[in-house]
């Protein structure tokens, strides 16, 4: 997992800002299930635990966290479905 200031291009976006844990991760998982392999999803979340939780889930599920961008008031986490 890397933290960068530039953006990876996403095919779809899940805006989970304002949701409490584990809402952002659950929203991401639902989107991953609905898209094709190779799709890049941007998760927008203001939950502090999300970067760690998404990385742990990706490691367990075989998906890939491409990057985590700190946008100041939220994170933009790019995940590629594998």
N, CA, C and O atoms as a DFTB+ gen file, in Angstrom:
328 C
 N C O
     1  1       0.856      -1.176       0.000
     2  2       0.000       0.000       0.000
     3  2       0.894       1.230       0.000
     4  3       1.854       1.317       0.766
     5  1       0.568       2.167      -0.861
     6  2       1.335       3.409      -0.910
     7  2       0.417       4.588      -0.661
     8  3      -0.783       4.528      -0.926
     9  1       0.991       5.645      -0.155
    10  2       0.242       6.885       0.017
    11  2       0.808       7.880      -0.973
    12  3       2.007       8.158      -0.959
    13  1      -0.056       8.426      -1.845
    14  2       0.392       9.346      -2.876
    15  2      -0.548      10.534      -2.929
    16  3      -1.637      10.509      -2.357
    17  1      -0.115      11.566      -3.617
    18  2      -0.950      12.748      -3.770
    19  2      -1.629      12.816      -5.136
    20  3      -2.540      13.623      -5.319
    21  1      -1.213      11.994      -6.099
    22  2      -1.882      11.998      -7.396
    23  2      -2.899      10.868      -7.450
    24  3      -2.876       9.962      -6.617
    25  1      -3.775      10.925      -8.415
    26  2      -4.900      10.008      -8.447
    27  2      -4.731       8.919      -9.497
    28  3      -4.328       9.185     -10.630
    29  1      -5.038       7.713      -9.110
    30  2      -5.193       6.612     -10.029
    31  2      -6.550       6.789     -10.692
    32  3      -7.498       7.245     -10.052
    33  1      -6.653       6.434     -11.960
    34  2      -7.947       6.517     -12.634
    35  2      -8.845       5.383     -12.143
    36  3      -8.449       4.217     -12.155
    37  1     -10.040       5.732     -11.719
    38  2     -11.004       4.736     -11.241
    39  2     -12.096       4.523     -12.284
    40  3     -12.504       5.458     -12.972
    41  1     -12.557       3.293     -12.389
    42  2     -13.669       2.971     -13.281
    43  2     -15.002       3.284     -12.622
    44  3     -15.983       3.589     -13.301
    45  1     -15.034       3.207     -11.301
    46  2     -16.254       3.470     -10.535
    47  2     -15.863       3.999      -9.155
    48  3     -14.752       3.759      -8.682
    49  1     -16.777       4.714      -8.519
    50  2     -16.502       5.316      -7.210
    51  2     -17.590       4.955      -6.215
    52  3     -18.779       4.992      -6.531
    53  1     -17.164       4.607      -5.007
    54  2     -18.074       4.362      -3.897
    55  2     -17.843       5.490      -2.895
    56  3     -16.764       5.596      -2.311
    57  1     -18.846       6.322      -2.699
    58  2     -18.728       7.427      -1.754
    59  2     -19.350       7.007      -0.430
    60  3     -20.570       7.007      -0.271
    61  1     -18.480       6.647       0.523
    62  2     -18.939       6.175       1.833
    63  2     -18.617       7.197       2.920
    64  3     -18.586       6.860       4.104
    65  1     -18.376       8.446       2.519
    66  2     -18.099       9.479       3.516
    67  2     -19.319       9.648       4.413
    68  3     -20.451       9.697       3.932
    69  1     -19.085       9.734       5.704
    70  2     -20.162       9.867       6.677
    71  2     -20.642       8.548       7.240
    72  3     -21.359       8.535       8.240
    73  1     -20.267       7.436       6.624
    74  2     -20.673       6.116       7.117
    75  2     -19.734       5.692       8.245
    76  3     -18.545       6.013       8.228
    77  1     -20.273       4.976       9.217
    78  2     -19.453       4.483      10.320
    79  2     -18.976       3.070      10.015
    80  3     -19.575       2.360       9.207
    81  1     -17.893       2.672      10.669
    82  2     -17.340       1.322      10.492
    83  2     -18.383       0.279      10.874
    84  3     -19.104       0.470      11.852
    85  1     -18.479      -0.790      10.147
    86  2     -17.690      -1.179       8.984
    87  2     -18.349      -0.792       7.658
    88  3     -18.077      -1.415       6.632
    89  1     -19.197       0.214       7.667
    90  2     -19.948       0.604       6.480
    91  2     -19.124       0.816       5.225
    92  3     -19.466       0.253       4.185
    93  1     -18.041       1.610       5.269
    94  2     -17.265       1.826       4.048
    95  2     -16.722       0.524       3.443
    96  3     -16.759       0.340       2.227
    97  1     -16.224      -0.366       4.286
    98  2     -15.711      -1.634       3.781
    99  2     -16.842      -2.476       3.194
   100  3     -16.665      -3.097       2.146
   101  1     -17.980      -2.505       3.843
   102  2     -19.112      -3.276       3.328
   103  2     -19.588      -2.715       1.981
   104  3     -19.932      -3.475       1.076
   105  1     -19.606      -1.389       1.856
   106  2     -19.981      -0.764       0.584
   107  2     -18.991      -1.132      -0.510
   108  3     -19.386      -1.410      -1.643
   109  1     -17.703      -1.132      -0.174
   110  2     -16.674      -1.513      -1.138
   111  2     -16.841      -2.964      -1.565
   112  3     -16.785      -3.269      -2.756
   113  1     -17.043      -3.850      -0.617
   114  2     -17.207      -5.276      -0.939
   115  2     -18.398      -5.484      -1.859
   116  3     -18.314      -6.271      -2.802
   117  1     -19.495      -4.803      -1.609
   118  2     -20.678      -4.917      -2.479
   119  2     -20.343      -4.488      -3.900
   120  3     -20.758      -5.136      -4.862
   121  1     -19.595      -3.399      -4.036
   122  2     -19.221      -2.913      -5.370
   123  2     -18.270      -3.882      -6.062
   124  3     -18.408      -4.134      -7.259
   125  1     -17.313      -4.423      -5.328
   126  2     -16.371      -5.388      -5.903
   127  2     -17.123      -6.592      -6.449
   128  3     -16.791      -7.097      -7.521
   129  1     -18.116      -7.048      -5.731
   130  2     -18.911      -8.203      -6.191
   131  2     -19.674      -7.902      -7.479
   132  3     -19.964      -8.811      -8.256
   133  1     -19.998      -6.629      -7.706
   134  2     -20.845      -6.251      -8.841
   135  2     -20.064      -5.935     -10.123
   136  3     -20.663      -5.800     -11.190
   137  1     -18.730      -5.817     -10.029
   138  2     -17.947      -5.404     -11.191
   139  2     -17.099      -6.549     -11.722
   140  3     -16.944      -7.584     -11.074
   141  1     -16.553      -6.342     -12.915
   142  2     -15.719      -7.346     -13.569
   143  2     -14.289      -7.314     -13.031
   144  3     -13.846      -6.305     -12.482
   145  1     -13.577      -8.419     -13.193
   146  2     -12.169      -8.499     -12.837
   147  2     -11.414      -7.426     -13.605
   148  3     -11.662      -7.210     -14.791
   149  1     -10.489      -6.755     -12.923
   150  2      -9.697      -5.700     -13.532
   151  2     -10.248      -4.306     -13.307
   152  3      -9.575      -3.316     -13.594
   153  1     -11.461      -4.222     -12.799
   154  2     -12.085      -2.920     -12.533
   155  2     -11.399      -2.251     -11.354
   156  3     -11.102      -2.893     -10.347
   157  1     -11.148      -0.936     -11.491
   158  2     -10.563      -0.151     -10.407
   159  2     -11.679       0.659      -9.749
   160  3     -12.405       1.399     -10.412
   161  1     -11.797       0.503      -8.439
   162  2     -12.832       1.170      -7.655
   163  2     -12.160       2.180      -6.733
   164  3     -11.173       1.862      -6.070
   165  1     -12.695       3.394      -6.692
   166  2     -12.240       4.403      -5.736
   167  2     -13.227       4.420      -4.574
   168  3     -14.422       4.640      -4.774
   169  1     -12.734       4.191      -3.374
   170  2     -13.547       4.289      -2.163
   171  2     -13.234       5.614      -1.492
   172  3     -12.086       5.879      -1.136
   173  1     -14.256       6.449      -1.319
   174  2     -14.106       7.698      -0.587
   175  2     -14.640       7.460       0.816
   176  3     -15.799       7.086       0.992
   177  1     -13.790       7.679       1.815
   178  2     -14.175       7.401       3.198
   179  2     -13.494       8.374       4.142
   180  3     -12.339       8.750       3.939
   181  1     -14.215       8.776       5.171
   182  2     -13.627       9.633       6.193
   183  2     -13.430       8.867       7.504
   184  3     -13.220       9.471       8.556
   185  1     -13.499       7.549       7.434
   186  2     -13.288       6.697       8.600
   187  2     -11.792       6.397       8.730
   188  3     -11.179       5.863       7.806
   189  1     -11.216       6.741       9.872
   190  2      -9.770       6.589      10.089
   191  2      -9.275       5.158       9.905
   192  3      -8.149       4.949       9.454
   193  1     -10.099       4.174      10.248
   194  2      -9.681       2.775      10.169
   195  2      -9.730       2.205       8.759
   196  3      -9.174       1.135       8.510
   197  1     -10.377       2.888       7.846
   198  2     -10.592       2.329       6.508
   199  2      -9.321       1.929       5.768
   200  3      -9.291       0.839       5.196
   201  1      -8.265       2.749       5.745
   202  2      -7.073       2.305       5.008
   203  2      -6.543       0.954       5.491
   204  3      -6.181       0.102       4.679
   205  1      -6.497       0.762       6.796
   206  2      -6.013      -0.498       7.354
   207  2      -6.989      -1.630       7.076
   208  3      -6.579      -2.714       6.659
   209  1      -8.276      -1.388       7.302
   210  2      -9.285      -2.432       7.094
   211  2      -9.362      -2.862       5.633
   212  3      -9.485      -4.051       5.339
   213  1      -9.291      -1.901       4.722
   214  2      -9.360      -2.239       3.294
   215  2      -8.133      -3.047       2.893
   216  3      -8.255      -4.013       2.139
   217  1      -6.951      -2.672       3.382
   218  2      -5.739      -3.432       3.051
   219  2      -5.820      -4.859       3.581
   220  3      -5.469      -5.805       2.875
   221  1      -6.281      -5.021       4.819
   222  2      -6.415      -6.358       5.394
   223  2      -7.402      -7.195       4.590
   224  3      -7.141      -8.365       4.307
   225  1      -8.544      -6.597       4.218
   226  2      -9.532      -7.310       3.421
   227  2      -8.955      -7.691       2.056
   228  3      -9.145      -8.816       1.592
   229  1      -8.252      -6.758       1.416
   230  2      -7.667      -7.027       0.100
   231  2      -6.661      -8.177       0.173
   232  3      -6.641      -9.045      -0.700
   233  1      -5.832      -8.180       1.208
   234  2      -4.863      -9.259       1.384
   235  2      -5.557     -10.606       1.521
   236  3      -5.098     -11.602       0.962
   237  1      -6.657     -10.643       2.259
   238  2      -7.396     -11.890       2.483
   239  2      -8.197     -12.319       1.262
   240  3      -8.349     -13.516       1.015
   241  1      -8.706     -11.372       0.503
   242  2      -9.607     -11.685      -0.604
   243  2      -8.900     -11.815      -1.948
   244  3      -9.495     -12.281      -2.920
   245  1      -7.630     -11.405      -2.008
   246  2      -6.903     -11.506      -3.264
   247  2      -7.055     -10.300      -4.175
   248  3      -6.587     -10.322      -5.314
   249  1      -7.703      -9.251      -3.689
   250  2      -7.813      -8.018      -4.457
   251  2      -6.592      -7.153      -4.161
   252  3      -5.792      -7.496      -3.290
   253  1      -6.437      -6.037      -4.870
   254  2      -5.221      -5.231      -4.746
   255  2      -5.533      -3.777      -4.419
   256  3      -6.301      -3.123      -5.125
   257  1      -4.928      -3.273      -3.335
   258  2      -4.997      -1.848      -3.038
   259  2      -3.899      -1.183      -3.867
   260  3      -2.713      -1.452      -3.672
   261  1      -4.306      -0.313      -4.792
   262  2      -3.341       0.360      -5.663
   263  2      -2.696       1.541      -4.968
   264  3      -1.490       1.756      -5.089
   265  1      -3.491       2.307      -4.241
   266  2      -2.958       3.429      -3.479
   267  2      -3.997       3.956      -2.508
   268  3      -5.190       3.667      -2.612
   269  1      -3.500       4.741      -1.557
   270  2      -4.339       5.434      -0.588
   271  2      -3.931       6.894      -0.648
   272  3      -2.768       7.228      -0.424
   273  1      -4.884       7.765      -0.950
   274  2      -4.607       9.190      -1.057
   275  2      -5.322       9.907       0.081
   276  3      -6.539       9.793       0.226
   277  1      -4.568      10.642       0.883
   278  2      -5.148      11.442       1.958
   279  2      -5.600      12.762       1.347
   280  3      -4.772      13.589       0.964
   281  1      -6.903      12.957       1.256
   282  2      -7.478      14.153       0.642
   283  2      -7.703      15.267       1.676
   284  3      -8.320      16.286       1.364
   285  1      -7.211      15.077       2.887
   286  2      -7.382      16.075       3.943
   287  2      -8.558      15.749       4.840
   288  3      -8.374      15.465       6.023
   289  1      -9.773      15.785       4.293
   290  2     -10.957      15.478       5.097
   291  2     -11.495      14.077       4.841
   292  3     -12.465      13.655       5.471
   293  1     -10.862      13.351       3.911
   294  2     -11.243      11.960       3.648
   295  2     -10.094      11.253       2.921
   296  3      -9.132      11.881       2.479
   297  1     -10.225       9.939       2.815
   298  2      -9.270       9.131       2.062
   299  2      -9.911       8.723       0.744
   300  3     -11.125       8.542       0.655
   301  1      -9.072       8.582      -0.276
   302  2      -9.469       8.006      -1.562
   303  2      -8.612       6.752      -1.708
   304  3      -7.397       6.840      -1.882
   305  1      -9.247       5.594      -1.637
   306  2      -8.554       4.315      -1.685
   307  2      -8.910       3.634      -2.998
   308  3     -10.083       3.379      -3.274
   309  1      -7.901       3.340      -3.804
   310  2      -8.134       2.675      -5.090
   311  2      -7.868       1.181      -4.943
   312  3      -6.798       0.767      -4.496
   313  1      -8.858       0.384      -5.326
   314  2      -8.784      -1.055      -5.224
   315  2      -9.054      -1.660      -6.595
   316  3      -9.988      -1.258      -7.290
   317  1      -8.227      -2.630      -6.978
   318  2      -8.422      -3.330      -8.249
   319  2      -8.944      -4.721      -7.963
   320  3      -8.364      -5.465      -7.174
   321  1     -10.051      -5.069      -8.614
   322  2     -10.623      -6.409      -8.437
   323  2      -9.755      -7.414      -9.162
   324  3      -9.412      -7.234     -10.331
   325  1      -9.408      -8.461      -8.464
   326  2      -8.607      -9.547      -9.032
   327  2      -9.416     -10.806      -9.162
   328  3      -8.903     -11.826      -9.622
